[in-house]
Amino acid sequence: MLADRYDLALSTASEAARDAYVQGCDLALTFYPGAIEAFDCAIAADPSFSLAHAGKAQVLMREGNVAAARAALTAAKDLATGLSEREASHIRYFDLAFAGQTDAAIDALYAHLTAPPAARATSSTRTGWAIWRWAWRSI
């Protein structure tokens, strides 16, 4: 199984999908353009890579493209069988946040950030610095 830059396992066997996903996360985290295109490359390399769909959904929602974000999240959820708990937790958070269930989303984010491995807090910044910082202040 391949891993991301934080050595966290990813549910793709495609190096091209992994590399594009990592690039998409880097671009999304820094708010640089090109994240959606990078996630699209990851999806093209491995259409069943659920986290690539979730990453794309997060960027689309942040850009205000709600319909496309919901479609990407639906794809992520539809493909979410057999994921690690960490990957499933990542998608659950977005599902709750997109549904407007703010308290439940913050609880899910806290659980995601505090569960092992400890490096998860670093990788979870993909959810957006503002959300991450706000959640940690409330702990």
Secondary structure, 3 states (H helix, E strand, C coil): CCECCCCCECCCCCHHHHHHHHHHHHHHHHCCCCHHHHHHHHHHHCCCCHHHHHHHHHHHHHCCCHHHHHHHHHHHHHCCCCCCHHHHHHHHHHHHHHCCCHHHHHHHHHHHHHCCCCCHHHHHHHHCHHHHHHHHHCC
